[in-house]
């Protein structure tokens, strides 16, 4: 290899995945002291040494979660990413759950070590560049609410919702179904999905599949009845789309509707669901604050 | 509903101060003042959050809530970021200043603080908690 390699981790602190990204970077440096470690926060202050390192080297970015903070730092500089390590993908590949603790657990330590070791092996055999997938989605209008630092959105129109925080978007006799922003926020980073079978007949409020995050396993409860005619297979490779874009790219399955007029009687439209969700969030926050006080 | 105080650690990578800042922030938010504080992720703060959320939630929180920055070294990365995106932080804690008062506590490394380093992180966390209380009293 003729060019120096830089390692830029996201260094996130509010999720276990960021803590692991940092540990992977430190592991890489320990194993390959000739790699240059870039501190993402110092880079942001305009550190010239780092800037020139990035210009003159090939950069490995390590992103803990779908916010892709490390990737964004490179994109902002219009520079190319040589390799990208995405912790949720690696966790899935290595079958080691990252856990939720902000303190590096034994499992997380093992995961970080294995990612670093595997990555160095991979570097030896392949220099193929990674492709960062950017998907285009249509513009939508949302109701929104911020509680503490958490932000929740509900589409203003075109979608209907059940009390299980799942949505349905009808279009003639077909409809897409998925989870709401509230549910994706509750579940945190989604890492695995279990999609339904195509052809399966389902009733309204049937459990049509599940998704697993770093925190929990949850079911998608169908807001409509009918036959599954398509599933979003891409979620198996990119479960993070359910977090990033739960109302569009993160759709779960498509239904051929049985009787949506009847289903609709038990559903809420955008404004109604927004009020319902808002009340739920504020109640939960009050309970949580009270619990902590006790 | 009570307003919370944002805690933003520099989270630096190069020095042990960054590791101490992360550990101390976690202790405050998880153990010492869980009800009054919320952790702000410095890299997320810089990146601006998810695009679909307008990329602003961490920055907006710091605009609308008092925020304590914890600096692992003299570069003041957390303070600079808060200043740039959200306005002046309520107060800043300098790890180095506290560490100098406890020369006997030597963190093992930036990868692993060790027993001494964790003790130091607890002391730093206590200092941050005091600042949190002061901010609540001054409201």
Boltz contact constraints between the chains, C-beta under 6 A:
constraints:
  - contact:
      token1: [A, 10]
      token2: [B, 43]
      max_distance: 6.0
  - contact:
      token1: [A, 11]
      token2: [B, 11]
      max_distance: 6.0
  - contact:
      token1: [A, 11]
      token2: [B, 13]
      max_distance: 6.0
  - contact:
      token1: [A, 11]
      token2: [B, 43]
      max_distance: 6.0
  - contact:
      token1: [A, 12]
      token2: [B, 41]
      max_distance: 6.0
  - contact:
      token1: [A, 12]
      token2: [B, 43]
      max_distance: 6.0
  - contact:
      token1: [A, 13]
      token2: [B, 11]
      max_distance: 6.0
  - contact:
      token1: [A, 13]
      token2: [B, 22]
      max_distance: 6.0
  - contact:
      token1: [A, 13]
      token2: [B, 41]
      max_distance: 6.0
  - contact:
      token1: [A, 14]
      token2: [B, 39]
      max_distance: 6.0
  - contact:
      token1: [A, 14]
      token2: [B, 41]
      max_distance: 6.0
  - contact:
      token1: [A, 26]
      token2: [B, 111]
      max_distance: 6.0
  - contact:
      token1: [A, 39]
      token2: [B, 12]
      max_distance: 6.0
  - contact:
      token1: [A, 39]
      token2: [B, 13]
      max_distance: 6.0
  - contact:
      token1: [A, 39]
      token2: [B, 14]
      max_distance: 6.0
  - contact:
      token1: [A, 40]
      token2: [B, 43]
      max_distance: 6.0
  - contact:
      token1: [A, 41]
      token2: [B, 10]
      max_distance: 6.0
  - contact:
      token1: [A, 41]
      token2: [B, 11]
      max_distance: 6.0
  - contact:
      token1: [A, 41]
      token2: [B, 12]
      max_distance: 6.0
  - contact:
      token1: [A, 41]
      token2: [B, 42]
      max_distance: 6.0
  - contact:
      token1: [A, 41]
      token2: [B, 77]
      max_distance: 6.0
  - contact:
      token1: [A, 42]
      token2: [B, 75]
      max_distance: 6.0
  - contact:
      token1: [A, 42]
      token2: [B, 77]
      max_distance: 6.0
  - contact:
      token1: [A, 44]
      token2: [B, 46]
      max_distance: 6.0
  - contact:
      token1: [A, 45]
      token2: [B, 77]
      max_distance: 6.0
  - contact:
      token1: [A, 45]
      token2: [B, 80]
      max_distance: 6.0
  - contact:
      token1: [A, 67]
      token2: [B, 44]
      max_distance: 6.0
  - contact:
      token1: [A, 67]
      token2: [B, 50]
      max_distance: 6.0
  - contact:
      token1: [A, 69]
      token2: [B, 43]
      max_distance: 6.0
  - contact:
      token1: [A, 69]
      token2: [B, 44]
      max_distance: 6.0
  - contact:
      token1: [A, 69]
      token2: [B, 47]
      max_distance: 6.0
  - contact:
      token1: [A, 72]
      token2: [B, 47]
      max_distance: 6.0
  - contact:
      token1: [A, 102]
      token2: [B, 26]
      max_distance: 6.0
  - contact:
      token1: [A, 148]
      token2: [B, 38]
      max_distance: 6.0
  - contact:
      token1: [A, 149]
      token2: [B, 38]
      max_distance: 6.0
  - contact:
      token1: [A, 149]
      token2: [B, 57]
      max_distance: 6.0
  - contact:
      token1: [A, 149]
      token2: [B, 58]
      max_distance: 6.0
  - contact:
      token1: [A, 149]
      token2: [B, 61]
      max_distance: 6.0
  - contact:
      token1: [A, 151]
      token2: [B, 53]
      max_distance: 6.0
  - contact:
      token1: [A, 151]
      token2: [B, 57]
      max_distance: 6.0
  - contact:
      token1: [A, 289]
      token2: [B, 35]
      max_distance: 6.0
  - contact:
      token1: [A, 292]
      token2: [B, 34]
      max_distance: 6.0
  - contact:
      token1: [A, 292]
      token2: [B, 35]
      max_distance: 6.0
  - contact:
      token1: [A, 293]
      token2: [B, 35]
      max_distance: 6.0
